[in-house]
Amino acid sequence: MMWYDGGWGWGGWFFMTVFMVVFWALVIAGIIALVRHLTGTSRHQRSGPPPATGEPGRESRRAEDLLAERFARGEIDGDEYTRRLTLLREHHR
């Protein structure tokens, strides 16, 4: 029987379509990675806690907030909370 598409049948069209989608996805991902590299932005720089500015008040405020969250969740009791809060405030003076 004579095939008009070079003998590949439907399988050839399917694999060519998949290959084309994968090829263009890789090209687009490469362009995005290149732009991020050239501009100096990455996923790791945008997520996570903000960089420390060197202000001791900001760092101690974050520690106090974490302590208050633990107290609110019931992980520590009132006595433990006040003891640790006093210790934090004495340490960051």
PyMOL Python script that loads the backbone (N, CA, C, O; Angstrom):
from pymol import cmd

cmd.read_pdbstr("""\
ATOM      1  N   MET A   1       0.836  -1.163   0.000  1.00  0.00           N
ATOM      2  CA  MET A   1       0.000   0.000   0.000  1.00  0.00           C
ATOM      3  C   MET A   1       0.889   1.237   0.000  1.00  0.00           C
ATOM      4  O   MET A   1       1.951   1.242   0.624  1.00  0.00           O
ATOM      5  N   MET A   2       0.477   2.239  -0.668  1.00  0.00           N
ATOM      6  CA  MET A   2       1.246   3.474  -0.814  1.00  0.00           C
ATOM      7  C   MET A   2       0.851   4.459   0.274  1.00  0.00           C
ATOM      8  O   MET A   2      -0.327   4.767   0.455  1.00  0.00           O
ATOM      9  N   TRP A   3       1.870   4.957   1.008  1.00  0.00           N
ATOM     10  CA  TRP A   3       1.625   5.938   2.050  1.00  0.00           C
ATOM     11  C   TRP A   3       2.005   7.310   1.520  1.00  0.00           C
ATOM     12  O   TRP A   3       3.049   7.464   0.885  1.00  0.00           O
ATOM     13  N   TYR A   4       1.182   8.288   1.771  1.00  0.00           N
ATOM     14  CA  TYR A   4       1.442   9.636   1.276  1.00  0.00           C
ATOM     15  C   TYR A   4       2.307  10.443   2.235  1.00  0.00           C
ATOM     16  O   TYR A   4       2.836  11.487   1.855  1.00  0.00           O
ATOM     17  N   ASP A   5       2.459   9.980   3.465  1.00  0.00           N
ATOM     18  CA  ASP A   5       3.223  10.744   4.436  1.00  0.00           C
ATOM     19  C   ASP A   5       4.585  10.126   4.715  1.00  0.00           C
ATOM     20  O   ASP A   5       5.141  10.341   5.792  1.00  0.00           O
ATOM     21  N   GLY A   6       5.121   9.386   3.801  1.00  0.00           N
ATOM     22  CA  GLY A   6       6.443   8.811   3.949  1.00  0.00           C
ATOM     23  C   GLY A   6       6.446   7.521   4.749  1.00  0.00           C
ATOM     24  O   GLY A   6       7.516   7.073   5.161  1.00  0.00           O
ATOM     25  N   GLY A   7       5.310   6.913   4.984  1.00  0.00           N
ATOM     26  CA  GLY A   7       5.242   5.651   5.677  1.00  0.00           C
ATOM     27  C   GLY A   7       5.203   5.745   7.188  1.00  0.00           C
ATOM     28  O   GLY A   7       5.308   4.718   7.859  1.00  0.00           O
ATOM     29  N   TRP A   8       5.058   6.917   7.745  1.00  0.00           N
ATOM     30  CA  TRP A   8       5.049   7.088   9.200  1.00  0.00           C
ATOM     31  C   TRP A   8       3.688   6.792   9.805  1.00  0.00           C
ATOM     32  O   TRP A   8       3.609   6.353  10.952  1.00  0.00           O
ATOM     33  N   GLY A   9       2.639   7.017   9.073  1.00  0.00           N
ATOM     34  CA  GLY A   9       1.296   6.817   9.601  1.00  0.00           C
ATOM     35  C   GLY A   9       0.960   7.883  10.637  1.00  0.00           C
ATOM     36  O   GLY A   9       1.583   8.943  10.682  1.00  0.00           O
ATOM     37  N   TRP A  10      -0.037   7.583  11.470  1.00  0.00           N
ATOM     38  CA  TRP A  10      -0.459   8.539  12.499  1.00  0.00           C
ATOM     39  C   TRP A  10       0.570   8.676  13.611  1.00  0.00           C
ATOM     40  O   TRP A  10       0.658   9.729  14.242  1.00  0.00           O
ATOM     41  N   GLY A  11       1.332   7.654  13.855  1.00  0.00           N
ATOM     42  CA  GLY A  11       2.352   7.721  14.903  1.00  0.00           C
ATOM     43  C   GLY A  11       3.389   8.786  14.624  1.00  0.00           C
ATOM     44  O   GLY A  11       3.847   9.456  15.549  1.00  0.00           O
ATOM     45  N   GLY A  12       3.766   8.957  13.380  1.00  0.00           N
ATOM     46  CA  GLY A  12       4.744   9.976  13.010  1.00  0.00           C
ATOM     47  C   GLY A  12       4.232  11.382  13.299  1.00  0.00           C
ATOM     48  O   GLY A  12       4.972  12.225  13.806  1.00  0.00           O
ATOM     49  N   TRP A  13       2.983  11.630  12.981  1.00  0.00           N
ATOM     50  CA  TRP A  13       2.403  12.940  13.264  1.00  0.00           C
ATOM     51  C   TRP A  13       2.342  13.189  14.764  1.00  0.00           C
ATOM     52  O   TRP A  13       2.601  14.302  15.224  1.00  0.00           O
ATOM     53  N   PHE A  14       2.002  12.161  15.522  1.00  0.00           N
ATOM     54  CA  PHE A  14       1.919  12.302  16.972  1.00  0.00           C
ATOM     55  C   PHE A  14       3.293  12.636  17.557  1.00  0.00           C
ATOM     56  O   PHE A  14       3.409  13.569  18.351  1.00  0.00           O
ATOM     57  N   PHE A  15       4.328  11.895  17.180  1.00  0.00           N
ATOM     58  CA  PHE A  15       5.656  12.138  17.717  1.00  0.00           C
ATOM     59  C   PHE A  15       6.228  13.477  17.259  1.00  0.00           C
ATOM     60  O   PHE A  15       6.932  14.139  18.022  1.00  0.00           O
ATOM     61  N   MET A  16       5.939  13.877  16.048  1.00  0.00           N
ATOM     62  CA  MET A  16       6.400  15.184  15.581  1.00  0.00           C
ATOM     63  C   MET A  16       5.731  16.300  16.380  1.00  0.00           C
ATOM     64  O   MET A  16       6.378  17.294  16.711  1.00  0.00           O
ATOM     65  N   THR A  17       4.453  16.151  16.690  1.00  0.00           N
ATOM     66  CA  THR A  17       3.743  17.161  17.474  1.00  0.00           C
ATOM     67  C   THR A  17       4.312  17.249  18.882  1.00  0.00           C
ATOM     68  O   THR A  17       4.556  18.345  19.386  1.00  0.00           O
ATOM     69  N   VAL A  18       4.526  16.093  19.525  1.00  0.00           N
ATOM     70  CA  VAL A  18       5.090  16.074  20.868  1.00  0.00           C
ATOM     71  C   VAL A  18       6.491  16.672  20.854  1.00  0.00           C
ATOM     72  O   VAL A  18       6.831  17.468  21.729  1.00  0.00           O
ATOM     73  N   PHE A  19       7.295  16.303  19.886  1.00  0.00           N
ATOM     74  CA  PHE A  19       8.648  16.836  19.801  1.00  0.00           C
ATOM     75  C   PHE A  19       8.633  18.345  19.610  1.00  0.00           C
ATOM     76  O   PHE A  19       9.452  19.042  20.209  1.00  0.00           O
ATOM     77  N   MET A  20       7.727  18.868  18.795  1.00  0.00           N
ATOM     78  CA  MET A  20       7.658  20.307  18.558  1.00  0.00           C
ATOM     79  C   MET A  20       7.255  21.052  19.839  1.00  0.00           C
ATOM     80  O   MET A  20       7.812  22.108  20.136  1.00  0.00           O
ATOM     81  N   VAL A  21       6.301  20.515  20.590  1.00  0.00           N
ATOM     82  CA  VAL A  21       5.880  21.157  21.834  1.00  0.00           C
ATOM     83  C   VAL A  21       7.034  21.149  22.843  1.00  0.00           C
ATOM     84  O   VAL A  21       7.295  22.160  23.496  1.00  0.00           O
ATOM     85  N   VAL A  22       7.721  20.016  22.970  1.00  0.00           N
ATOM     86  CA  VAL A  22       8.851  19.926  23.896  1.00  0.00           C
ATOM     87  C   VAL A  22       9.972  20.868  23.465  1.00  0.00           C
ATOM     88  O   VAL A  22      10.582  21.533  24.303  1.00  0.00           O
ATOM     89  N   PHE A  23      10.240  20.927  22.174  1.00  0.00           N
ATOM     90  CA  PHE A  23      11.292  21.812  21.664  1.00  0.00           C
ATOM     91  C   PHE A  23      11.005  23.270  22.005  1.00  0.00           C
ATOM     92  O   PHE A  23      11.882  23.972  22.509  1.00  0.00           O
ATOM     93  N   TRP A  24       9.782  23.731  21.734  1.00  0.00           N
ATOM     94  CA  TRP A  24       9.448  25.123  22.008  1.00  0.00           C
ATOM     95  C   TRP A  24       9.383  25.408  23.500  1.00  0.00           C
ATOM     96  O   TRP A  24       9.704  26.520  23.920  1.00  0.00           O
ATOM     97  N   ALA A  25       8.979  24.438  24.315  1.00  0.00           N
ATOM     98  CA  ALA A  25       8.982  24.620  25.771  1.00  0.00           C
ATOM     99  C   ALA A  25      10.413  24.805  26.272  1.00  0.00           C
ATOM    100  O   ALA A  25      10.666  25.646  27.134  1.00  0.00           O
ATOM    101  N   LEU A  26      11.341  24.028  25.738  1.00  0.00           N
ATOM    102  CA  LEU A  26      12.744  24.171  26.122  1.00  0.00           C
ATOM    103  C   LEU A  26      13.328  25.500  25.659  1.00  0.00           C
ATOM    104  O   LEU A  26      14.120  26.112  26.376  1.00  0.00           O
ATOM    105  N   VAL A  27      12.947  25.948  24.478  1.00  0.00           N
ATOM    106  CA  VAL A  27      13.430  27.239  23.976  1.00  0.00           C
ATOM    107  C   VAL A  27      12.923  28.375  24.872  1.00  0.00           C
ATOM    108  O   VAL A  27      13.686  29.270  25.234  1.00  0.00           O
ATOM    109  N   ILE A  28      11.631  28.334  25.229  1.00  0.00           N
ATOM    110  CA  ILE A  28      11.058  29.383  26.078  1.00  0.00           C
ATOM    111  C   ILE A  28      11.676  29.340  27.472  1.00  0.00           C
ATOM    112  O   ILE A  28      12.001  30.386  28.034  1.00  0.00           O
ATOM    113  N   ALA A  29      11.843  28.139  28.040  1.00  0.00           N
ATOM    114  CA  ALA A  29      12.463  28.013  29.363  1.00  0.00           C
ATOM    115  C   ALA A  29      13.904  28.520  29.335  1.00  0.00           C
ATOM    116  O   ALA A  29      14.360  29.138  30.297  1.00  0.00           O
ATOM    117  N   GLY A  30      14.620  28.266  28.246  1.00  0.00           N
ATOM    118  CA  GLY A  30      15.991  28.761  28.112  1.00  0.00           C
ATOM    119  C   GLY A  30      16.043  30.276  28.045  1.00  0.00           C
ATOM    120  O   GLY A  30      16.931  30.893  28.633  1.00  0.00           O
ATOM    121  N   ILE A  31      15.104  30.881  27.336  1.00  0.00           N
ATOM    122  CA  ILE A  31      15.059  32.341  27.245  1.00  0.00           C
ATOM    123  C   ILE A  31      14.752  32.943  28.614  1.00  0.00           C
ATOM    124  O   ILE A  31      15.371  33.932  29.007  1.00  0.00           O
ATOM    125  N   ILE A  32      13.805  32.357  29.340  1.00  0.00           N
ATOM    126  CA  ILE A  32      13.463  32.854  30.677  1.00  0.00           C
ATOM    127  C   ILE A  32      14.661  32.726  31.612  1.00  0.00           C
ATOM    128  O   ILE A  32      14.962  33.645  32.374  1.00  0.00           O
ATOM    129  N   ALA A  33      15.347  31.576  31.552  1.00  0.00           N
ATOM    130  CA  ALA A  33      16.526  31.385  32.408  1.00  0.00           C
ATOM    131  C   ALA A  33      17.623  32.387  32.056  1.00  0.00           C
ATOM    132  O   ALA A  33      18.295  32.905  32.948  1.00  0.00           O
ATOM    133  N   LEU A  34      17.809  32.660  30.785  1.00  0.00           N
ATOM    134  CA  LEU A  34      18.823  33.626  30.361  1.00  0.00           C
ATOM    135  C   LEU A  34      18.485  35.028  30.835  1.00  0.00           C
ATOM    136  O   LEU A  34      19.362  35.754  31.303  1.00  0.00           O
ATOM    137  N   VAL A  35      17.224  35.415  30.718  1.00  0.00           N
ATOM    138  CA  VAL A  35      16.811  36.748  31.162  1.00  0.00           C
ATOM    139  C   VAL A  35      16.987  36.875  32.671  1.00  0.00           C
ATOM    140  O   VAL A  35      17.460  37.905  33.150  1.00  0.00           O
ATOM    141  N   ARG A  36      16.613  35.840  33.431  1.00  0.00           N
ATOM    142  CA  ARG A  36      16.786  35.887  34.886  1.00  0.00           C
ATOM    143  C   ARG A  36      18.261  35.957  35.265  1.00  0.00           C
ATOM    144  O   ARG A  36      18.638  36.652  36.209  1.00  0.00           O
ATOM    145  N   HIS A  37      19.080  35.238  34.530  1.00  0.00           N
ATOM    146  CA  HIS A  37      20.514  35.256  34.813  1.00  0.00           C
ATOM    147  C   HIS A  37      21.106  36.639  34.518  1.00  0.00           C
ATOM    148  O   HIS A  37      21.908  37.155  35.296  1.00  0.00           O
ATOM    149  N   LEU A  38      20.710  37.223  33.408  1.00  0.00           N
ATOM    150  CA  LEU A  38      21.261  38.520  33.024  1.00  0.00           C
ATOM    151  C   LEU A  38      20.756  39.658  33.907  1.00  0.00           C
ATOM    152  O   LEU A  38      21.478  40.629  34.138  1.00  0.00           O
ATOM    153  N   THR A  39      19.518  39.546  34.404  1.00  0.00           N
ATOM    154  CA  THR A  39      18.984  40.611  35.252  1.00  0.00           C
ATOM    155  C   THR A  39      19.318  40.396  36.717  1.00  0.00           C
ATOM    156  O   THR A  39      19.128  41.302  37.529  1.00  0.00           O
ATOM    157  N   GLY A  40      19.814  39.213  37.075  1.00  0.00           N
ATOM    158  CA  GLY A  40      20.235  38.948  38.442  1.00  0.00           C
ATOM    159  C   GLY A  40      19.116  38.545  39.372  1.00  0.00           C
ATOM    160  O   GLY A  40      19.313  38.535  40.588  1.00  0.00           O
ATOM    161  N   THR A  41      17.947  38.213  38.851  1.00  0.00           N
ATOM    162  CA  THR A  41      16.847  37.768  39.701  1.00  0.00           C
ATOM    163  C   THR A  41      16.730  36.261  39.604  1.00  0.00           C
ATOM    164  O   THR A  41      16.958  35.662  38.553  1.00  0.00           O
ATOM    165  N   SER A  42      16.371  35.674  40.719  1.00  0.00           N
ATOM    166  CA  SER A  42      16.110  34.237  40.725  1.00  0.00           C
ATOM    167  C   SER A  42      15.022  33.953  41.721  1.00  0.00           C
ATOM    168  O   SER A  42      14.640  34.830  42.496  1.00  0.00           O
ATOM    169  N   ARG A  43      14.518  32.745  41.712  1.00  0.00           N
ATOM    170  CA  ARG A  43      13.449  32.363  42.605  1.00  0.00           C
ATOM    171  C   ARG A  43      13.908  32.416  44.056  1.00  0.00           C
ATOM    172  O   ARG A  43      13.115  32.757  44.934  1.00  0.00           O
ATOM    173  N   HIS A  44      15.165  32.088  44.330  1.00  0.00           N
ATOM    174  CA  HIS A  44      15.672  32.065  45.693  1.00  0.00           C
ATOM    175  C   HIS A  44      15.785  33.465  46.275  1.00  0.00           C
ATOM    176  O   HIS A  44      15.654  33.634  47.488  1.00  0.00           O
ATOM    177  N   GLN A  45      16.020  34.455  45.458  1.00  0.00           N
ATOM    178  CA  GLN A  45      16.148  35.807  45.963  1.00  0.00           C
ATOM    179  C   GLN A  45      14.792  36.402  46.299  1.00  0.00           C
ATOM    180  O   GLN A  45      14.702  37.271  47.166  1.00  0.00           O
ATOM    181  N   ARG A  46      13.732  35.954  45.630  1.00  0.00           N
ATOM    182  CA  ARG A  46      12.420  36.532  45.858  1.00  0.00           C
ATOM    183  C   ARG A  46      11.670  35.859  46.986  1.00  0.00           C
ATOM    184  O   ARG A  46      10.712  36.443  47.492  1.00  0.00           O
ATOM    185  N   SER A  47      12.049  34.662  47.409  1.00  0.00           N
ATOM    186  CA  SER A  47      11.332  33.978  48.467  1.00  0.00           C
ATOM    187  C   SER A  47      12.145  33.972  49.741  1.00  0.00           C
ATOM    188  O   SER A  47      13.344  34.249  49.721  1.00  0.00           O
ATOM    189  N   GLY A  48      11.504  33.661  50.835  1.00  0.00           N
ATOM    190  CA  GLY A  48      12.193  33.578  52.106  1.00  0.00           C
ATOM    191  C   GLY A  48      12.132  34.884  52.860  1.00  0.00           C
ATOM    192  O   GLY A  48      11.504  35.840  52.406  1.00  0.00           O
ATOM    193  N   PRO A  49      12.776  34.931  53.997  1.00  0.00           N
ATOM    194  CA  PRO A  49      12.742  36.150  54.801  1.00  0.00           C
ATOM    195  C   PRO A  49      13.540  37.268  54.150  1.00  0.00           C
ATOM    196  O   PRO A  49      14.485  37.006  53.405  1.00  0.00           O
ATOM    197  N   PRO A  50      13.172  38.498  54.422  1.00  0.00           N
ATOM    198  CA  PRO A  50      13.923  39.614  53.840  1.00  0.00           C
ATOM    199  C   PRO A  50      15.325  39.675  54.427  1.00  0.00           C
ATOM    200  O   PRO A  50      15.539  39.252  55.563  1.00  0.00           O
ATOM    201  N   PRO A  51      16.277  40.194  53.671  1.00  0.00           N
ATOM    202  CA  PRO A  51      17.645  40.281  54.188  1.00  0.00           C
ATOM    203  C   PRO A  51      17.715  41.217  55.384  1.00  0.00           C
ATOM    204  O   PRO A  51      16.969  42.192  55.471  1.00  0.00           O
ATOM    205  N   ALA A  52      18.610  40.910  56.293  1.00  0.00           N
ATOM    206  CA  ALA A  52      18.764  41.721  57.500  1.00  0.00           C
ATOM    207  C   ALA A  52      19.382  43.068  57.148  1.00  0.00           C
ATOM    208  O   ALA A  52      20.300  43.144  56.331  1.00  0.00           O
ATOM    209  N   THR A  53      18.883  44.110  57.757  1.00  0.00           N
ATOM    210  CA  THR A  53      19.387  45.447  57.466  1.00  0.00           C
ATOM    211  C   THR A  53      20.414  45.903  58.480  1.00  0.00           C
ATOM    212  O   THR A  53      20.987  46.984  58.345  1.00  0.00           O
ATOM    213  N   GLY A  54      20.650  45.093  59.486  1.00  0.00           N
ATOM    214  CA  GLY A  54      21.625  45.455  60.496  1.00  0.00           C
ATOM    215  C   GLY A  54      21.014  46.179  61.686  1.00  0.00           C
ATOM    216  O   GLY A  54      21.723  46.537  62.626  1.00  0.00           O
ATOM    217  N   GLU A  55      19.705  46.397  61.651  1.00  0.00           N
ATOM    218  CA  GLU A  55      19.050  47.056  62.772  1.00  0.00           C
ATOM    219  C   GLU A  55      18.756  46.007  63.837  1.00  0.00           C
ATOM    220  O   GLU A  55      18.037  45.049  63.554  1.00  0.00           O
ATOM    221  N   PRO A  56      19.280  46.152  65.040  1.00  0.00           N
ATOM    222  CA  PRO A  56      19.005  45.153  66.069  1.00  0.00           C
ATOM    223  C   PRO A  56      17.542  45.139  66.480  1.00  0.00           C
ATOM    224  O   PRO A  56      17.043  44.092  66.894  1.00  0.00           O
ATOM    225  N   GLY A  57      16.839  46.251  66.384  1.00  0.00           N
ATOM    226  CA  GLY A  57      15.432  46.296  66.741  1.00  0.00           C
ATOM    227  C   GLY A  57      14.580  45.438  65.841  1.00  0.00           C
ATOM    228  O   GLY A  57      13.630  44.808  66.304  1.00  0.00           O
ATOM    229  N   ARG A  58      14.900  45.403  64.572  1.00  0.00           N
ATOM    230  CA  ARG A  58      14.131  44.607  63.615  1.00  0.00           C
ATOM    231  C   ARG A  58      14.310  43.124  63.874  1.00  0.00           C
ATOM    232  O   ARG A  58      13.347  42.359  63.805  1.00  0.00           O
ATOM    233  N   GLU A  59      15.545  42.708  64.173  1.00  0.00           N
ATOM    234  CA  GLU A  59      15.801  41.296  64.442  1.00  0.00           C
ATOM    235  C   GLU A  59      15.108  40.848  65.726  1.00  0.00           C
ATOM    236  O   GLU A  59      14.518  39.768  65.771  1.00  0.00           O
ATOM    237  N   SER A  60      15.177  41.672  66.762  1.00  0.00           N
ATOM    238  CA  SER A  60      14.538  41.304  68.021  1.00  0.00           C
ATOM    239  C   SER A  60      13.027  41.314  67.874  1.00  0.00           C
ATOM    240  O   SER A  60      12.337  40.521  68.514  1.00  0.00           O
ATOM    241  N   ARG A  61      12.501  42.209  67.034  1.00  0.00           N
ATOM    242  CA  ARG A  61      11.058  42.245  66.802  1.00  0.00           C
ATOM    243  C   ARG A  61      10.602  40.954  66.139  1.00  0.00           C
ATOM    244  O   ARG A  61       9.538  40.432  66.473  1.00  0.00           O
ATOM    245  N   ARG A  62      11.374  40.440  65.223  1.00  0.00           N
ATOM    246  CA  ARG A  62      11.030  39.184  64.549  1.00  0.00           C
ATOM    247  C   ARG A  62      11.056  38.031  65.551  1.00  0.00           C
ATOM    248  O   ARG A  62      10.185  37.161  65.511  1.00  0.00           O
ATOM    249  N   ALA A  63      12.031  38.013  66.437  1.00  0.00           N
ATOM    250  CA  ALA A  63      12.113  36.959  67.444  1.00  0.00           C
ATOM    251  C   ALA A  63      10.935  37.044  68.404  1.00  0.00           C
ATOM    252  O   ALA A  63      10.381  36.018  68.801  1.00  0.00           O
ATOM    253  N   GLU A  64      10.548  38.263  68.779  1.00  0.00           N
ATOM    254  CA  GLU A  64       9.398  38.431  69.662  1.00  0.00           C
ATOM    255  C   GLU A  64       8.108  37.988  68.984  1.00  0.00           C
ATOM    256  O   GLU A  64       7.235  37.395  69.619  1.00  0.00           O
ATOM    257  N   ASP A  65       7.993  38.282  67.684  1.00  0.00           N
ATOM    258  CA  ASP A  65       6.805  37.846  66.943  1.00  0.00           C
ATOM    259  C   ASP A  65       6.718  36.325  66.889  1.00  0.00           C
ATOM    260  O   ASP A  65       5.639  35.756  67.057  1.00  0.00           O
ATOM    261  N   LEU A  66       7.848  35.667  66.654  1.00  0.00           N
ATOM    262  CA  LEU A  66       7.853  34.199  66.626  1.00  0.00           C
ATOM    263  C   LEU A  66       7.496  33.620  67.988  1.00  0.00           C
ATOM    264  O   LEU A  66       6.774  32.627  68.080  1.00  0.00           O
ATOM    265  N   LEU A  67       8.000  34.239  69.029  1.00  0.00           N
ATOM    266  CA  LEU A  67       7.684  33.778  70.378  1.00  0.00           C
ATOM    267  C   LEU A  67       6.195  33.952  70.670  1.00  0.00           C
ATOM    268  O   LEU A  67       5.566  33.072  71.256  1.00  0.00           O
ATOM    269  N   ALA A  68       5.637  35.089  70.259  1.00  0.00           N
ATOM    270  CA  ALA A  68       4.209  35.332  70.459  1.00  0.00           C
ATOM    271  C   ALA A  68       3.362  34.333  69.673  1.00  0.00           C
ATOM    272  O   ALA A  68       2.319  33.897  70.160  1.00  0.00           O
ATOM    273  N   GLU A  69       3.790  33.967  68.473  1.00  0.00           N
ATOM    274  CA  GLU A  69       3.069  32.964  67.685  1.00  0.00           C
ATOM    275  C   GLU A  69       3.085  31.604  68.376  1.00  0.00           C
ATOM    276  O   GLU A  69       2.069  30.909  68.410  1.00  0.00           O
ATOM    277  N   ARG A  70       4.234  31.228  68.924  1.00  0.00           N
ATOM    278  CA  ARG A  70       4.317  29.954  69.644  1.00  0.00           C
ATOM    279  C   ARG A  70       3.409  29.951  70.863  1.00  0.00           C
ATOM    280  O   ARG A  70       2.781  28.938  71.171  1.00  0.00           O
ATOM    281  N   PHE A  71       3.338  31.087  71.563  1.00  0.00           N
ATOM    282  CA  PHE A  71       2.457  31.204  72.727  1.00  0.00           C
ATOM    283  C   PHE A  71       0.994  31.117  72.297  1.00  0.00           C
ATOM    284  O   PHE A  71       0.186  30.466  72.959  1.00  0.00           O
ATOM    285  N   ALA A  72       0.657  31.773  71.188  1.00  0.00           N
ATOM    286  CA  ALA A  72      -0.723  31.760  70.692  1.00  0.00           C
ATOM    287  C   ALA A  72      -1.146  30.360  70.246  1.00  0.00           C
ATOM    288  O   ALA A  72      -2.312  29.991  70.392  1.00  0.00           O
ATOM    289  N   ARG A  73      -0.215  29.586  69.709  1.00  0.00           N
ATOM    290  CA  ARG A  73      -0.545  28.221  69.276  1.00  0.00           C
ATOM    291  C   ARG A  73      -0.593  27.254  70.446  1.00  0.00           C
ATOM    292  O   ARG A  73      -1.035  26.117  70.282  1.00  0.00           O
ATOM    293  N   GLY A  74      -0.150  27.675  71.617  1.00  0.00           N
ATOM    294  CA  GLY A  74      -0.174  26.811  72.782  1.00  0.00           C
ATOM    295  C   GLY A  74       1.048  25.921  72.921  1.00  0.00           C
ATOM    296  O   GLY A  74       1.034  24.965  73.697  1.00  0.00           O
ATOM    297  N   GLU A  75       2.103  26.222  72.179  1.00  0.00           N
ATOM    298  CA  GLU A  75       3.327  25.424  72.265  1.00  0.00           C
ATOM    299  C   GLU A  75       4.075  25.689  73.567  1.00  0.00           C
ATOM    300  O   GLU A  75       4.763  24.809  74.084  1.00  0.00           O
ATOM    301  N   ILE A  76       3.940  26.911  74.097  1.00  0.00           N
ATOM    302  CA  ILE A  76       4.582  27.258  75.376  1.00  0.00           C
ATOM    303  C   ILE A  76       3.519  27.919  76.261  1.00  0.00           C
ATOM    304  O   ILE A  76       2.548  28.490  75.764  1.00  0.00           O
ATOM    305  N   ASP A  77       3.719  27.832  77.569  1.00  0.00           N
ATOM    306  CA  ASP A  77       2.756  28.433  78.492  1.00  0.00           C
ATOM    307  C   ASP A  77       3.149  29.880  78.804  1.00  0.00           C
ATOM    308  O   ASP A  77       4.157  30.382  78.305  1.00  0.00           O
ATOM    309  N   GLY A  78       2.338  30.538  79.635  1.00  0.00           N
ATOM    310  CA  GLY A  78       2.550  31.946  79.946  1.00  0.00           C
ATOM    311  C   GLY A  78       3.861  32.220  80.656  1.00  0.00           C
ATOM    312  O   GLY A  78       4.538  33.203  80.354  1.00  0.00           O
ATOM    313  N   ASP A  79       4.229  31.354  81.603  1.00  0.00           N
ATOM    314  CA  ASP A  79       5.491  31.550  82.317  1.00  0.00           C
ATOM    315  C   ASP A  79       6.688  31.430  81.386  1.00  0.00           C
ATOM    316  O   ASP A  79       7.623  32.227  81.452  1.00  0.00           O
ATOM    317  N   GLU A  80       6.648  30.424  80.517  1.00  0.00           N
ATOM    318  CA  GLU A  80       7.739  30.236  79.546  1.00  0.00           C
ATOM    319  C   GLU A  80       7.818  31.433  78.605  1.00  0.00           C
ATOM    320  O   GLU A  80       8.905  31.902  78.265  1.00  0.00           O
ATOM    321  N   TYR A  81       6.646  31.922  78.188  1.00  0.00           N
ATOM    322  CA  TYR A  81       6.605  33.081  77.285  1.00  0.00           C
ATOM    323  C   TYR A  81       7.248  34.302  77.924  1.00  0.00           C
ATOM    324  O   TYR A  81       8.093  34.946  77.302  1.00  0.00           O
ATOM    325  N   THR A  82       6.866  34.634  79.153  1.00  0.00           N
ATOM    326  CA  THR A  82       7.424  35.823  79.795  1.00  0.00           C
ATOM    327  C   THR A  82       8.916  35.660  80.092  1.00  0.00           C
ATOM    328  O   THR A  82       9.678  36.622  79.984  1.00  0.00           O
ATOM    329  N   ARG A  83       9.336  34.450  80.464  1.00  0.00           N
ATOM    330  CA  ARG A  83      10.758  34.219  80.728  1.00  0.00           C
ATOM    331  C   ARG A  83      11.581  34.411  79.463  1.00  0.00           C
ATOM    332  O   ARG A  83      12.614  35.080  79.485  1.00  0.00           O
ATOM    333  N   ARG A  84      11.126  33.827  78.368  1.00  0.00           N
ATOM    334  CA  ARG A  84      11.878  33.959  77.110  1.00  0.00           C
ATOM    335  C   ARG A  84      11.815  35.379  76.556  1.00  0.00           C
ATOM    336  O   ARG A  84      12.793  35.866  75.990  1.00  0.00           O
ATOM    337  N   LEU A  85      10.678  36.042  76.713  1.00  0.00           N
ATOM    338  CA  LEU A  85      10.563  37.420  76.234  1.00  0.00           C
ATOM    339  C   LEU A  85      11.517  38.333  76.997  1.00  0.00           C
ATOM    340  O   LEU A  85      12.164  39.196  76.403  1.00  0.00           O
ATOM    341  N   THR A  86      11.603  38.147  78.302  1.00  0.00           N
ATOM    342  CA  THR A  86      12.543  38.929  79.111  1.00  0.00           C
ATOM    343  C   THR A  86      13.975  38.661  78.673  1.00  0.00           C
ATOM    344  O   THR A  86      14.780  39.585  78.555  1.00  0.00           O
ATOM    345  N   LEU A  87      14.286  37.406  78.434  1.00  0.00           N
ATOM    346  CA  LEU A  87      15.626  37.040  77.990  1.00  0.00           C
ATOM    347  C   LEU A  87      15.949  37.660  76.638  1.00  0.00           C
ATOM    348  O   LEU A  87      17.060  38.147  76.426  1.00  0.00           O
ATOM    349  N   LEU A  88      14.995  37.646  75.732  1.00  0.00           N
ATOM    350  CA  LEU A  88      15.216  38.258  74.409  1.00  0.00           C
ATOM    351  C   LEU A  88      15.465  39.758  74.533  1.00  0.00           C
ATOM    352  O   LEU A  88      16.381  40.292  73.907  1.00  0.00           O
ATOM    353  N   ARG A  89      14.667  40.421  75.322  1.00  0.00           N
ATOM    354  CA  ARG A  89      14.800  41.872  75.450  1.00  0.00           C
ATOM    355  C   ARG A  89      16.099  42.269  76.143  1.00  0.00           C
ATOM    356  O   ARG A  89      16.682  43.302  75.811  1.00  0.00           O
ATOM    357  N   GLU A  90      16.558  41.471  77.093  1.00  0.00           N
ATOM    358  CA  GLU A  90      17.841  41.760  77.737  1.00  0.00           C
ATOM    359  C   GLU A  90      19.010  41.520  76.797  1.00  0.00           C
ATOM    360  O   GLU A  90      20.012  42.234  76.838  1.00  0.00           O
ATOM    361  N   HIS A  91      18.874  40.513  75.955  1.00  0.00           N
ATOM    362  CA  HIS A  91      19.962  40.155  75.034  1.00  0.00           C
ATOM    363  C   HIS A  91      20.126  41.185  73.925  1.00  0.00           C
ATOM    364  O   HIS A  91      21.247  41.428  73.478  1.00  0.00           O
ATOM    365  N   HIS A  92      19.019  41.804  73.465  1.00  0.00           N
ATOM    366  CA  HIS A  92      19.085  42.711  72.314  1.00  0.00           C
ATOM    367  C   HIS A  92      19.138  44.176  72.695  1.00  0.00           C
ATOM    368  O   HIS A  92      18.811  45.031  71.872  1.00  0.00           O
ATOM    369  N   ARG A  93      19.536  44.490  73.905  1.00  0.00           N
ATOM    370  CA  ARG A  93      19.641  45.908  74.283  1.00  0.00           C
ATOM    371  C   ARG A  93      20.860  46.538  73.753  1.00  0.00           C
ATOM    372  O   ARG A  93      21.093  47.725  73.984  1.00  0.00           O
TER     373      ARG A  93
END
""", "prot")
cmd.dss("prot")
cmd.show_as("cartoon", "prot")
cmd.util.cbc("prot")
cmd.orient("prot")
